[in-house]
Structure formats: structure tokens, C-alpha cells
Amino acid sequence: MDFAQIDFDRVVFFERARKDAEAAYAKNPLDAENLSQWGKSLLELSQFQNPADSVQFVKDATSKLEEALQIAPRKHDTLWCLGNAHTSRALFLTDMDSAKIYFGKATQCYQQALEEDPGNENYKKSLEFSFKAPELHAEIQKQIQPDAVGRSSTSNAKVSKKKKESDLKYDILGWVILAIGVVTWVGMAKHHMQTAPSPPR
């Protein structure tokens, strides 16, 4: 199976999960698990959007995850996903002060998730990454910022350079979200298997 087919399957899977969660929310807006699944689906779908839509999907995911945490504040998988949403949001920002705010929020979420489930390796790795993320983000920004020397180039070269910078940024963001997505997909598949009715005997 090629990557395009896998991506298509993932989009279909998470779009279906999003729609199911939206329908379930209409029946019971106080279901923290459903809100969490909705937020996770939106976060996963964000990586398949154009940049502007991707940011909006991340914002919407953040909103759903925060709503879930108002109902169940100690729900560790939701805290972890909210940390991922904050990390994704920070990666879109070129202003380092704003990015640091979101990285800080992500670190808090990862710490809380780990406090609730101390043995979880994903939470530990995410927390470790969150401490390094601002520095890595700053380094990426330095690499993609135009040099003072190269600023006298032609407008075509500038457009090409901006495109390469944008591509690099979204490649890195894609890898981060891919890692988040794989873990989320496995979690949702387990959840669906647990909630599926057992076959009649």
C-alpha cells in the first residue's frame, strides 16, 4: 500500500470519527471521552489541510480538548493531546515569544498527563521533547530566515526561497503531527474495538 492510499485512509477514518463525535455531542454535550475523540480527530485532520485551514483545525481541536478537560480535568490522554495541539500551534508561529507561550502550555499539559499516568512512555517522551522544542524551533527559524547577504536577490529567487522555507516548516510539522497521529490512531482503534458490540453467539 502506498503513502497516498494510507493518507487517504487516514483522512477517511478521522473524518468519520469527527462526524460521529459531532453527532454524539448533539445528544450528550457532557461526554468528555467523545469531546476528546472529536479534538483528536480534528488534530489529526489538520495535517491534511492547507496552512491557513490547518491552523484553524488545530484551534478547533484545542477548543474541544479544553472543553473535555472542563468535564474531566484529570483525563490524561486528553491532557496529552492538548499538549500536542499546543505544540502544533507553536510550530506554525514565526514570532518566538508567541511560540514559547504555546510550548510552555504544551509542557504543562505533558507534565499533568504524566502525573496522572506516570508509567506512560509517550508522555515521558513528549515532555522531554517539549523542553527542547523552543530551542529547536528557534534553530529552524534561523535556518529559514533570509540572510542579510541574500536579500538583494531577484524576486523570483525570493519567491522560490520562501516556498522552500515554507515547505521545510510544513515538512517538520508534518513529521511531528504524524507521530501524534499514529499514537492517536492506535488509541482510537482500541477505543472503537472496546465499544463495538460483541457478535451474537
N, C-alpha and C positions, 0 to 999 in steps of 0.2 A: 504494500500500500504506500503511495507516495505522500509527501508532506501536504500537497494541496488537498488530497482526499481527507487526510487526518484533520486538517484545519477546517474543512467543510463540515466534517462530522462533529467536531467540537462546537462549531457555531450552531449547528442544528440542535445539539444536545443542550447547550446552555441557553439558547433562545427558548427552547421548550420549557426548561426549568424556570426561566424568568416568567414566562406566560403562566405557568402553573402556580408560581408563587404569587403573582399578581391576582389571579383568580381566587386563591386561598385567602389572600389578605382581605378581599372584599367580604368574605364570610367571617373571618376572625382576625381583626387587625392587631390583636394582642398575642399572637403566636410568635414568640421570639425565634424559634427554630425556622419558621417559614420566612421571617424577615431576614434572617441570616442567609438562608439559601438564595433569596432574592438578591441581596447585596453581593454574595459570592458570584452569582451568575452575571450580574452587571459588570463586576470587576473583570471577570474572565472575558466577557464580550468586548470590553474596552480595547483590548489589543488588536481587534479586527476592524477598528474604525479609523477614519481619517483623524489627524491630530486634534482638531477642534472638537469633534464628536467624542473622541477618546477621553478628553479631559472631562466632558460632561458626564460620560458614563461613570468615570471614577468619582465625580462629585455625587452622582445619584447613588452609587454603591455605598459611599461613605454615609450618606443620609440614612439608608436602610439599615446599615450595620449599627449606627448610633441609636436608631430607634429600637432595634433589638436589644441593645445594651441597657436602654432605659427600663425595659421589661425584665431582663435577666442580666444584671451588671457583672456577674461572675462567669459568664459563658465564655470559656477560654478560647474556643475555636473562633468565636466571633471577634474577640479581642485581637486575636492573631490576624484575622482577615482585615480588620480595621487598620492594624499596623501596616499591612501590605498596601491598603488603599492610600494611606498617608505617604508611604514610600513612593508609590506610583505618582502621586500628585507632586511630590518634591522633584522627581526626575524630569517633569515637564517644565520646571521653572529654571530660568537663567539667572534670576536675582538670588544670590546666595543667602541673603538674610531671610527671605521668604522660604527658601528651600530648607534652611536649618530649622525653621519653626515646624515644618511638616516632618522632617527627620526626627525631631525631638518628640513629637506626638507619636510617631511610629515606635520609638524606643520605649515610651511609657506603655503603650499597648502590649508590646512584646514582653516587657517585664511583668505586667499584670497577668498575661496569659501563662507565663512560666511559673508565676506564684501559684496559680490555680492548678496547673498540671506540671509539676517540677521535673518529671522524667521525660518530657516531650522533646525529642531531638530537633524537630523542626523549629520549635520555639527558641531553643538554645541557639541554633544556627542563625535564625532571623535576628535575635538580639545581638549576637556577635557582629553580624553584618551591619546592623543599624549604627553601631559605634563607629564603623569605618566609612559608612555611606557618605556623610558630608564631605570628608576628605576626597573620596573617590569622585564624587560629583563635582567638586571644585577642580580636580585634575582634568576631568572630561571637559569642563567648561573652558579651561585654559587651552586645551588641545584644539577645541573647535572655534575658539575666538580668532578673528582675523588678526594677523601680525600687523604691527605698525609699519613694517617694511613692505608688506604685500598689499597695502591699501591703495597703492597707486595703479593697480592692475585694471584692466578693462572691465566694463560692466558685465560682459559675458563670462569672464573668469570669476567675477564676484558671484554671479548667479550660480555658476557651477560649484563654487566653493560652498556657498550657503546650502545648496542641495546636498552636498557630501556631508556637511556638518549636521544637517537635519537627519540624513539617513543614518549616520553614526549614532546620534542620540536615540533615534527610534529603534535601531538595532539593539542597543544596550537595554533600553526599556523593554523591548520585546523579550529578551532573554530573562530579565527579572520577572516579568509577568508570566512567561512560560513556566518558570519554576513554580510560581504561585499557582498557576493553573493546573499543573499536573497534580499537585497535592490536593487542591480543591476538587478536581475531578474525581480522584480516588475517594475522597471523603463523601462526595455527593453520591457516588455509585454505591458505597457502603450503606449510606442512609436510605437510598431507594431500595436496596436489597432487604434492609431491615423492615421497611414499612410496606413492602409488597405483600399482598395476601398470599398465604400458603396455598398450594394447589390442593383441590379436594382429594380425599383418599378413597 
